[in-house]
Amino acid sequence: MLRIIPGKTDSLKPRWLLAIAIIFFILLLSASAGLIIFDGMFKNRIYPNIFVGDLDLGGKSVEAAKQLVNQRVDKINQHGVILTYKNYQTVITPLIASADGSLAYQIINFHTDQTVAKAYNYGRDGNLLVNLKNKLLALIKKRPLNLTVALNREEIIKILKNNLAAGYEPAQDAQLIVKKLSGDNYEFSITKEKLGKTIDYETAIDQLAVNLANLNSSEISLVTITQYPKILAKDTLNVASQAKELLNLAPLTLTYGKNQWIIDQDLLSQFLALKLNGLTSSENKAADKVRVGLSDDKFKAYLTEQISSKIDKKPIEARFEIKDGRVTEFQNGQDGLALNLELSFAKIEAVLTSTSTIELIVEEQPALTRAGDVNDFGIKEIVGIGRSNFAGSPSNRRHNIAVGANSVNGTLVKPGEEFSLLKVLGEVASSTGYLPELVIKEGKTLPEYGGGLCQVGTTMFRAVIDSGLPVTMRRNHSYRVSYYEPAGTDATIYDPWPDFRFVNDLPTHILIQSKISGDNLSLEFWSAKDGRQVATTSPTIYNIVKPEPTKIIKTLDLEPGEKKCTEHAHNGADAYFDYKVTYADGEIKDKRFSSHYVPWQEVCLLGVAELSPPNGASSETASSTADTPNLTPITN
């Protein structure tokens, strides 16, 4: 009988599989143990190799990382960024402020908390596999993160244009010149177009944004770009006949209701301008590229100055007060009216050749708040009060506080509605009763409106917290101001941002009542309590940082030797308080309000007979010196 003896290979196969399984299991255990050890080493700390700019945040707690980033941000806030064009320079500082801090706003905002949170969450906020991959990447290579920065581009460009106007020569289109001869006879001629040049502000601001996102405050050089005219003289065929035809349409009559505005030939001749036809390239012929029409700028200016000022009527919001324990209306709500400039102008151009009488387009501006049945609002008691003190305020600031407090007094906030303080305050200008404050801007002291309104914003914030309402937008002041102590309980506002907002999550309306007694402002929130309980901690203030020595800015605007301090020194600090609302059904919502205040040095203007080059600026024992950035020549 033949017997088959199994080979050794078959008997060893299960052993190899077992060995591989054991090795894999050991590796898995080792990797798991390594990750556990790794996570333990970086518990409550940022994983290694996480950078913002050249700052290594790896291994640091969230608080330590914030402090490290804020130290660099504070330097940029204080010294700004130099931008140069040829032989001139200007300095963009993120913060613009008045002497006593009653008016301060930022044109560059650094969101340190958001960035540090992103750094901490790297390797923690994805699914298991994504987190594992990010942790391994953090071990082997540098992971750069950008600081979140918001720039007010419009304001920055305005400052650059004011300081570097010598670099701006706009392109000029070919223009129609209308000259009256006699009677209804007019002569028409065309001026030739010109090339222009302008500083490339947009690219410079893009570079500024990139640099600041990497905590880089290096000097930025601006360059010019060529501007090309859009309307060329060679394309202006038959424009004389077109201009005559339009003038023959006069007089034109613009109407709204019973009101009429007559545009005769002489006035119409001032509005005639060359315009592109707007045809596609396939439709274009040389004779069709340019037509005669109404100048957008000149005609809209006429509509604004002569007509809309007589039509426009701002809506009036209904206002209420508590009287004898009941809500009563003391100001009727009324809808407003507004001339729609764009639609009216487009209509006039469209029908100009077919009719001489044109009805303007006017739109209703509905009031946000109407009275309704005031007895159904459900308002019966105070649910929260905010208080602040403005002792020591100058007269203009006190005046503005009173105007702002009166603007919010009697405001009604519906259930579920988001309240915007900027919207309720409306336009802040001399026309609405406000007085100016002086701020340092472009090396000069210039008047701006809005000083004192942050007293209203701060008091509103405190009333919202006391009422247990959710805050949807709040930003602390850039530096500590005595009017808003204790630190961490303030809220700054400035049009168009930042705003202060909250939501009325009560089941009933909220009525806001303002009161001024001596140096004290209070805002009372009237509604009906729903059983919620509010708890807040006292502010914790830490990381106190002394400001740098006084900064002297030489200027030609003061007499030689005259000194005028435009900004006072303020210590830097961090602050926070905790806010907890426990609702009647047991739900709990809590939030920590954190604030960072920049150390702010005193800034003084010093009158001089002439300005020395910035490179020649010298340091003094108790102060630093710098020439005014306003068109200062640079020499090598």
C-alpha positions in Angstrom: 0.0 0.0 0.0 1.3 3.4 -1.0 1.3 6.0 1.9 1.5 9.8 1.4 3.4 11.7 4.1 2.5 15.4 4.3 5.3 17.7 3.5 6.9 20.1 5.9 5.7 23.1 3.9 2.0 22.4 4.6 2.7 22.0 8.3 4.7 25.3 8.5 2.0 27.4 6.7 -0.2 28.0 9.8 2.8 29.0 11.8 3.8 31.7 9.3 0.3 33.1 9.3 0.2 33.0 13.1 3.6 34.8 13.2 2.3 37.5 10.7 -0.8 38.0 12.7 1.2 38.3 16.0 3.6 40.9 14.4 0.6 42.9 13.0 -1.1 42.8 16.4 2.1 44.0 18.1 2.5 46.8 15.6 -1.1 47.8 16.0 -0.7 47.8 19.8 2.6 49.8 19.5 0.9 52.4 17.2 -2.1 52.6 19.5 0.2 53.0 22.5 2.2 55.6 20.6 -0.9 57.6 19.8 -2.1 57.4 23.4 1.3 58.6 24.6 1.4 61.3 21.9 -2.1 62.5 22.8 -1.1 62.4 26.5 2.0 64.5 25.8 -0.1 67.2 24.0 -3.2 67.0 26.2 -4.8 70.5 26.2 -1.9 71.7 24.0 -1.4 72.4 20.3 0.2 69.5 18.3 3.9 70.1 17.2 5.0 72.0 14.1 1.9 74.2 13.9 3.0 77.7 12.9 1.4 81.1 12.4 4.0 83.1 10.4 7.3 82.4 12.1 5.7 81.7 15.5 5.8 78.1 16.6 2.6 77.3 18.5 3.4 73.6 18.9 3.3 72.4 22.5 1.6 75.5 23.8 -1.8 75.8 25.5 -4.5 77.8 23.9 -4.0 80.7 26.3 -0.2 80.7 25.8 -0.6 80.6 22.0 -3.0 83.5 22.2 -0.6 85.5 24.3 2.3 84.8 21.9 0.3 85.8 18.8 -1.2 88.9 20.5 2.2 90.1 21.4 3.1 90.3 17.7 -0.3 91.7 16.8 0.1 94.4 19.4 3.4 95.5 17.8 1.7 95.8 14.5 -1.2 97.7 16.0 1.1 100.2 17.6 3.6 100.8 14.8 1.5 100.0 11.7 2.9 99.1 8.3 4.8 101.4 6.0 3.7 101.7 2.4 6.0 103.6 0.0 5.6 105.0 -3.5 8.7 106.4 -5.2 10.0 109.1 -2.8 7.0 109.1 -0.5 5.7 107.0 2.3 2.7 106.6 4.6 1.9 104.4 7.6 -1.3 102.4 7.9 -2.1 101.8 11.5 -4.9 99.2 12.2 -6.4 101.5 14.9 -7.6 105.1 14.7 -8.6 106.7 17.9 -9.4 110.0 19.7 -7.4 111.4 22.6 -9.6 110.1 25.4 -10.6 106.9 23.6 -14.2 107.8 23.3 -13.9 107.2 19.6 -11.8 104.4 18.4 -12.2 102.1 15.4 -10.1 99.5 13.6 -9.5 99.4 9.9 -7.6 96.1 10.3 -9.0 93.4 12.6 -6.9 90.5 13.8 -9.0 87.4 14.8 -6.5 85.8 17.2 -9.0 83.6 19.0 -10.3 82.1 15.8 -6.8 81.3 14.5 -5.6 79.8 17.7 -8.7 77.6 17.9 -8.0 76.4 14.4 -4.4 75.6 15.4 -5.6 73.7 18.5 -8.2 71.8 16.5 -5.7 70.6 13.9 -5.7 66.8 14.3 -8.7 67.0 16.6 -11.7 68.2 14.5 -11.9 65.6 11.7 -12.9 61.9 11.6 -10.7 59.3 13.0 -8.6 58.7 9.8 -8.3 62.4 9.1 -7.2 63.1 12.6 -4.7 60.3 12.5 -3.2 61.6 9.2 -2.9 65.1 10.5 -1.2 64.0 13.7 1.3 62.0 11.7 1.9 65.1 9.4 2.3 67.3 12.5 5.1 64.9 13.6 7.1 65.1 10.4 6.7 68.5 8.8 5.8 72.1 9.4 2.1 73.0 9.2 1.7 76.8 8.4 -1.6 78.4 9.3 -2.7 82.0 8.4 -3.8 84.5 11.0 -7.4 85.5 10.1 -7.4 89.2 9.3 -10.2 91.5 8.1 -9.3 94.7 6.3 -11.5 97.7 5.6 -10.2 98.1 2.1 -12.3 101.2 1.3 -10.9 103.1 4.3 -7.3 102.0 3.6 -7.5 103.1 0.0 -8.9 106.4 1.1 -5.9 107.0 3.4 -3.5 105.9 0.7 -5.1 108.2 -1.9 -5.0 111.2 0.5 -1.3 110.6 1.2 -0.1 109.5 -2.1 -2.2 111.6 -4.4 0.9 112.6 -6.4 0.8 109.1 -8.0 -2.7 109.5 -9.4 -3.3 110.8 -12.9 -6.6 109.2 -14.1 -7.1 108.3 -17.7 -9.3 110.8 -19.6 -11.9 109.7 -22.1 -12.6 111.7 -25.2 -15.1 114.3 -24.1 -17.9 116.3 -25.7 -17.7 120.0 -25.2 -20.9 122.0 -25.7 -20.6 125.8 -26.2 -23.6 128.0 -26.6 -23.3 130.6 -29.4 -26.6 132.5 -29.5 -30.3 131.7 -29.1 -30.6 128.0 -29.5 -27.4 127.6 -31.5 -24.7 125.4 -29.9 -21.2 124.4 -31.0 -19.9 120.9 -30.4 -16.3 119.7 -30.2 -14.4 116.7 -29.0 -11.3 116.7 -26.7 -8.8 113.9 -27.4 -8.5 111.1 -24.9 -5.4 110.7 -22.6 -3.6 107.7 -21.1 -3.5 107.8 -17.3 -1.7 106.2 -14.5 -2.8 105.2 -11.0 -1.2 103.5 -8.0 -2.2 99.9 -7.9 -3.9 100.1 -4.5 -5.7 96.8 -4.8 -2.5 94.8 -5.3 -0.9 96.6 -2.4 -3.8 95.8 -0.1 -3.7 92.2 -1.3 0.0 92.0 -0.3 -0.8 93.7 3.0 -3.4 91.1 3.7 -1.0 88.2 2.9 1.7 89.8 5.0 -0.4 90.4 8.0 -1.9 86.9 7.8 1.7 85.7 8.3 2.4 88.3 11.0 4.8 90.1 8.7 4.8 93.9 8.9 7.5 94.5 6.3 7.4 97.7 4.2 5.3 97.4 1.0 6.3 99.2 -2.2 3.4 100.4 -4.4 3.6 100.6 -8.1 1.6 102.3 -10.8 -0.5 100.8 -13.5 -1.5 102.3 -16.8 -5.1 103.3 -17.2 -6.5 103.3 -20.7 -9.4 105.5 -21.8 -12.6 103.7 -22.9 -13.9 106.4 -25.3 -11.6 107.4 -28.2 -12.0 110.5 -30.3 -11.7 108.5 -33.5 -14.9 106.6 -32.6 -17.0 109.7 -32.1 -18.7 109.9 -35.5 -22.0 111.8 -36.0 -22.0 113.0 -32.3 -22.8 116.6 -33.3 -26.1 115.6 -34.9 -27.0 113.3 -32.0 -26.3 116.1 -29.5 -28.5 118.5 -31.5 -31.3 116.0 -31.6 -31.2 115.6 -27.8 -31.2 119.3 -27.2 -34.2 119.7 -29.4 -36.1 117.5 -27.0 -35.9 120.2 -24.3 -37.7 121.3 -22.3 -38.0 118.0 -20.3 -40.3 117.7 -17.4 -39.6 115.4 -14.5 -42.6 114.7 -12.2 -43.5 113.1 -9.0 -47.1 113.6 -7.9 -47.9 117.3 -8.3 -44.2 118.3 -8.2 -42.4 119.2 -11.5 -38.8 120.0 -12.4 -38.2 121.6 -15.8 -34.9 121.0 -17.7 -34.5 123.6 -20.4 -31.9 123.5 -23.3 -29.2 125.3 -21.4 -29.4 123.0 -18.4 -29.7 119.9 -20.6 -26.6 120.9 -22.5 -24.6 120.7 -19.3 -25.6 117.0 -18.9 -24.7 115.8 -22.4 -21.8 113.3 -22.5 -20.2 110.7 -24.7 -21.1 107.1 -23.7 -20.2 103.7 -25.0 -23.1 102.0 -26.8 -22.7 98.7 -25.1 -22.9 96.7 -28.3 -21.2 93.3 -28.6 -18.1 93.1 -30.8 -20.0 91.4 -33.6 -22.6 94.2 -33.6 -20.1 97.0 -33.3 -19.4 99.3 -36.2 -17.1 102.3 -36.0 -20.0 104.7 -36.1 -21.9 102.8 -33.3 -19.2 102.5 -30.7 -20.0 105.9 -29.1 -23.3 107.7 -28.6 -24.4 110.9 -26.9 -26.3 110.5 -23.7 -26.7 111.9 -20.2 -23.6 112.0 -17.9 -24.2 109.5 -15.1 -22.3 111.6 -12.5 -23.6 115.0 -13.4 -27.3 114.0 -13.9 -27.4 111.9 -10.8 -25.9 114.8 -8.8 -28.7 117.0 -10.2 -31.3 114.4 -9.1 -29.7 114.2 -5.7 -29.3 117.9 -5.0 -32.4 119.3 -6.7 -35.0 116.6 -6.4 -34.3 113.8 -3.9 -33.7 116.4 -1.2 -37.3 117.5 -1.7 -38.8 114.0 -2.0 -36.8 111.8 0.4 -38.4 111.3 3.8 -36.8 109.0 6.3 -39.2 106.5 8.0 -40.1 107.3 11.6 -40.1 104.4 14.0 -42.9 104.0 16.5 -41.6 104.7 20.1 -43.1 103.5 23.3 -42.8 104.2 27.0 -44.0 102.8 30.3 -46.6 105.0 31.8 -48.7 104.1 34.9 -47.6 100.5 34.5 -48.8 100.3 30.9 -47.0 100.5 27.5 -48.0 103.7 25.7 -47.0 105.1 22.3 -45.3 108.5 22.4 -44.2 108.7 18.8 -46.3 107.4 15.8 -44.6 105.3 13.2 -44.6 106.6 9.7 -43.3 105.2 6.4 -40.7 107.1 4.5 -40.0 107.8 0.8 -36.9 107.7 -1.3 -36.1 108.6 -4.9 -34.5 105.6 -6.6 -31.6 107.3 -8.4 -30.5 104.3 -10.4 -33.9 103.3 -11.7 -35.0 106.9 -12.3 -31.9 107.6 -14.3 -32.2 104.5 -16.3 -35.8 105.3 -17.1 -35.0 108.8 -18.2 -32.3 107.7 -20.6 -34.6 104.9 -22.0 -37.6 107.1 -22.7 -35.8 110.4 -23.4 -36.4 110.4 -27.1 -40.0 109.3 -27.0 -41.5 111.6 -24.3 -40.8 115.0 -22.8 -42.6 114.3 -19.5 -41.1 111.5 -17.3 -42.4 110.3 -14.0 -39.7 109.6 -11.4 -39.4 106.3 -9.6 -40.0 106.8 -5.9 -40.2 104.0 -3.4 -41.7 103.6 0.0 -39.4 103.0 3.0 -41.5 101.2 5.5 -41.0 101.8 9.2 -39.7 98.7 11.0 -41.9 99.2 14.0 -45.6 99.9 14.1 -47.8 100.4 17.1 -50.4 97.7 16.6 -52.3 97.0 19.8 -49.8 98.1 22.4 -51.8 96.3 25.1 -51.0 92.9 23.4 -47.3 93.2 23.7 -47.2 91.4 27.0 -44.8 93.9 28.6 -45.2 94.2 32.3 -41.8 94.2 34.1 -38.1 94.9 33.9 -36.1 91.8 32.9 -32.6 93.4 32.8 -30.7 96.7 33.3 -27.4 97.9 32.0 -25.5 100.7 33.6 -22.3 102.7 32.9 -20.6 105.8 34.1 -19.2 108.6 31.9 -17.8 110.9 34.6 -15.0 113.2 33.2 -16.4 113.2 29.6 -15.9 116.4 27.6 -19.0 118.3 26.5 -19.1 116.9 23.0 -19.0 113.4 24.2 -21.8 114.0 26.8 -23.9 115.5 24.1 -23.4 112.5 21.8 -24.3 110.1 24.6 -27.5 111.9 25.1 -28.4 111.9 21.4 -27.5 108.1 21.1 -29.5 107.2 24.2 -32.5 109.1 22.9 -32.3 107.2 19.6 -32.6 103.8 21.3 -35.2 105.0 23.9 -38.7 103.6 23.2 -37.4 100.9 20.7 -39.5 97.8 20.5 -37.8 94.4 19.7 -40.2 91.7 18.6 -39.9 88.0 19.7 -37.3 86.3 17.6 -36.0 89.6 16.1 -32.3 90.3 15.9 -31.6 93.8 17.2 -28.8 95.8 15.5 -27.6 98.9 17.4 -26.1 100.5 14.3 -29.5 100.2 12.5 -31.4 101.7 15.3 -28.9 104.6 15.7 -29.0 105.3 12.0 -26.8 107.9 10.3 -24.2 109.4 12.7 -23.4 112.9 11.4 -23.9 116.6 12.1 -27.3 116.4 10.3 -28.5 114.0 12.9 -27.4 116.0 15.9 -24.0 114.6 16.7 -20.9 116.7 17.5 -17.4 115.7 16.3 -14.3 114.3 18.1 -10.7 114.8 17.0 -8.8 111.7 15.9 -5.3 111.3 14.6 -5.3 110.2 11.0 -2.6 110.5 8.5 -0.4 112.4 10.9 -3.1 115.0 11.5 -6.0 115.6 13.9 -9.2 115.4 12.0 -12.9 115.6 13.1 -15.0 112.4 13.1 -18.4 111.7 14.4 -19.5 109.0 16.8 -17.5 109.7 19.9 -19.6 108.6 23.0 -21.8 106.0 21.2 -19.7 103.2 22.5 -21.0 104.2 25.9 -24.4 103.3 24.6 -23.0 100.0 23.1 -21.4 99.1 26.4 -24.5 99.8 28.4 -26.6 97.8 25.9 -24.2 94.8 26.2 -24.6 94.9 30.0 -28.4 95.1 29.7 -28.5 92.1 27.3 -26.3 90.0 29.7 -28.5 91.0 32.7 -31.6 89.9 30.7 -30.1 86.5 29.8 -30.4 87.1 26.0 -28.1 85.6 23.3 -25.5 88.0 22.0 -24.9 87.5 18.2 -22.3 90.2 17.6 -20.0 91.9 20.1 -16.4 93.3 19.9 -14.5 94.8 22.8 -12.6 98.1 22.4 -9.1 97.9 21.1 -7.7 99.3 24.3 -8.9 99.9 27.8 -10.9 103.1 28.4 -11.8 104.3 31.9 -15.5 104.9 30.9 -16.0 101.2 30.2 -14.3 99.6 33.3 -14.3 96.9 34.5 -12.4 95.6 31.5 -14.1 92.8 29.5 -17.6 94.2 29.9 -17.6 96.7 27.1 -18.8 96.7 23.5 -17.6 98.9 20.7 -19.5 100.0 17.6 -18.6 102.0 14.5 -20.4 102.2 11.2 -20.3 100.0 9.1 -18.7 97.6 11.5 -18.4 96.4 14.2 -22.0 96.3 15.3 -23.6 95.1 18.5 -26.5 92.7 18.1 -28.6 90.4 20.1 -31.7 88.2 19.6 -34.9 88.6 21.6 -35.6 84.9 22.5 -38.3 85.8 25.0 -41.9 85.0 24.1 -42.8 88.7 24.4 -41.7 92.0 23.0 -38.8 93.9 24.6 -39.2 97.6 25.2 -35.9 99.6 25.7 -36.0 102.6 28.0 -32.9 104.9 28.4 -32.2 107.1 31.4 -29.4 109.6 32.1 -28.9 110.8 35.7 -25.8 112.9 36.2 -22.9 110.9 34.9 -24.8 107.7 34.8 -26.4 106.0 31.8 -28.9 103.1 32.2 -30.8 101.1 29.7 -33.9 99.1 31.0 -35.3 96.1 29.2 -39.0 95.8 29.8 -40.8 92.5 28.9 -42.2 89.5 30.8 -39.9 87.1 32.7 -40.0 83.5 31.5 -38.3 81.8 34.4 -34.7 81.9 33.1 -31.9 82.4 35.6 -28.7 84.3 34.7 -25.3 83.9 36.3 -22.1 85.8 35.5 -18.7 85.8 37.0 -16.7 88.9 37.8 -14.2 89.8 35.0 -10.8 88.2 35.3 -8.1 90.7 34.1 -4.6 89.4 33.5 -1.5 89.8 31.2 -1.1 93.5 32.1 1.3 95.0 29.6 2.8 98.5 29.9 2.7 100.7 26.7 5.8 101.9 24.9 7.2 105.3 25.5 5.5 108.4 24.1 5.6 108.7 20.3 6.3 112.1 18.9 5.0 112.9 15.4 6.5 116.0 13.8 4.0 118.1 11.9 3.8 121.4 10.0 0.2 121.9 11.2 1.3 123.3 14.6 3.5 126.3 15.4 7.2 125.3 15.8 7.7 124.0 19.4 4.0 123.6 20.0 3.0 120.2 21.4 -0.4 118.6 21.3 -1.0 115.1 22.6 -3.8 113.4 20.6 -3.8 109.9 22.2 -3.3 108.9 25.8 -1.4 105.9 27.1 -3.3 102.7 28.1 -2.1 99.5 29.6 -2.7 96.3 27.5 -4.5 93.4 29.1 -6.6 90.3 28.6 -9.9 89.8 30.3 -12.8 87.3 30.3 -16.0 86.6 32.2 -18.4 83.6 32.0 -22.1 83.9 31.2 -24.6 81.1 32.0 -28.3 81.1 31.3 -30.5 78.4 32.8 -33.9 78.2 31.2 -37.1 77.2 32.9 -37.1 73.8 31.2 -33.6 73.0 32.6 -31.6 73.8 29.4 -28.3 75.5 30.1 -26.4 77.8 27.7 -23.1 79.2 28.6 -20.5 81.3 26.9 -17.1 82.9 27.8 -16.7 86.5 26.6 -13.0 87.1 26.1 -11.3 90.5 25.4 -7.8 91.5 24.3 -6.7 95.1 24.8 -3.7 96.5 23.0 -1.0 98.4 25.0 -1.4 101.8 23.6 1.4 104.5 23.8 0.8 108.2 24.1 1.0 110.0 20.8 1.8 113.7 20.6 2.1 116.1 17.6 5.1 118.5 17.7 5.2 121.5 15.5 8.4 122.0 13.4 9.5 124.5 10.8 10.4 121.8 8.3 10.2 118.1 8.2 13.4 116.0 8.2 13.6 112.7 6.3 12.2 109.7 8.2 15.6 108.0 8.0 16.9 110.9 10.1 14.4 110.5 12.9 16.2 110.3 16.2 15.3 108.5 19.5 15.0 110.5 22.7 15.5 109.3 26.2 11.8 109.3 27.1 10.2 109.1 23.7 10.4 107.9 20.2 10.1 110.3 17.3 8.7 110.0 13.8 7.9 112.4 11.1 4.3 112.8 10.0 3.6 110.2 7.3 1.7 112.8 5.1 3.7 112.9 1.8 7.1 112.7 3.5 10.0 112.7 1.1 12.4 109.7 1.4 16.1 110.2 0.8 18.7 107.4 0.7 
